[in-house]
Amino acid sequence: MSSSPSFSKKKILVLASTGFIIRNLVLGKFIDALPKNVEIFVAVPDPNDPVLKEIFESKGIKAIPFFKEYSEAQDSLKMILGWHNIYYRFKQGQKKTKSFTLQMKLWESSVSWKRRLAEQILITIGKFFTLINLFDWVEKQYLNYIRNRRTTKLWKDALINLQPELLLSTMLSHAYKRNCSIDLPAVIAANDLKIKTCTLIQSWDNLSSKIALLPPFLTKVFSWSESMNDEINQYYPSIRQEKIKITGGPQFDFHKDNLILEDRHIFCNTLNIDTNRPYIVIATGTETWMPDEPEKVIRLTEKLKTVMPELQVLIRLHPKDYGIRWNKFDGIIKELDLRLQYTHPNQHMDEGGFTPPIDFYKEQVNTLFHSAVVLNSSSTITVDAALIDKPVICIAYDLKYDTKFPEGRSFAFTQSNHYQKLIVTSGVRLAYSEQECIDLIKFCLNNPNEDKFGREKIVETVTQFSDGKAGIRLAEEISSLLGSSIILKISEFEDNTNKNFIYTK
């Protein structure tokens, strides 16, 4: 009597160093779409987080600690002449984008002329190395430096013990000057051990706004769209075209799900908003990004109340904004009947804090769906609003002069490489003054479908697939890399799940 064949489980390791990745990928549709004979390990900042532990156990996921590469001392000679800064400045000389220049202004404080001179020399050398086709050699030296770091050795030991067949990186395209990408040591260790290494581009602005290293040895690079592919080819030409695969953006997988939509009356009651009157959403950034935002929003609301008293205003705070800077405006906020919607998790997202995606996106999607107009300052909420087909306005003016941004901070961010791609679609309208903002709100209230085609172009530009299956598509690609016997087709997954999606393609 023959016994049925047994299949050993194939292990994968997913790197999830932030709450953003935990929320959008690990707890999204990706993990659930993987075949049952794949054993899933996830590296997180706190494997003992009780909430995360309970969710992981219910999904059969095993958590391991995430080993961090710690930054060198800021402004020290060791940091300036260290490999992290050398590579950062060399790459800066190679990657000349407005998006990156804006990041530089935002995060780098004023320094001495000696420091500026040293960094300018490194940038010039980087340009020269690019000119004489020696930049690949520089990257190899930098990779060797990371290879010998303690963090990489910790990852190598962990991988030898775990023996996964594939490692999926999620933050490789996100790096700062005092540190390489937080995922890079693990990726190098995996490659040295002949483990398949893949990366998912973390965000739609990373390729133009961040200095990171995407090693040419990567097995696969998963992008969101053709537009993102073009950026990979432009900024990382050593990545061969056949290694790039479009799967879409997993963070948009819940936007088209009918099951999370609530009745307008029920939802508005939870926010204490009058169901019979329109409301606009103003989505904010962080204090570092937009320091004058509370004053700007309050002043705009005051003006709106005089010209459109029936209009309600909901302020949706950024997930990294804990609302402290808004406290001093409590009195005027109550007087104007403003609604503040807090979206932050208990623990900061950079430290692994998260809100389960079904909870986060149920609130976000309903907030946008039931609104009349969505305002923001050059943020991803432009894409979220476009996916839900809501008129969207970008605030491109400031209240105060900013020495870092003499042209205007809010205006400067509209000029970034990644946001300009949205502007040219005509799917988002720019307000260059407070009065223009009020006029545009009036226009959008009266003409909600005017920019519909442009909004569709925004969606196509950022995430080519808007069918709610980016995570599923990524799972299929990972499955195929593990062996054809366990490939899970998207059509098969649909047969076993609800089909309550609103398709736009």
Order of alpha helices (4+ residues) and beta strands (2+ residues): beta-alpha-beta-alpha-beta-alpha-alpha-alpha-alpha-alpha-alpha-beta-alpha-beta-alpha-beta-alpha-beta-alpha-beta-alpha-beta-alpha-beta-alpha-beta-alpha-beta-alpha-alpha-beta-alpha-alpha-alpha-alpha
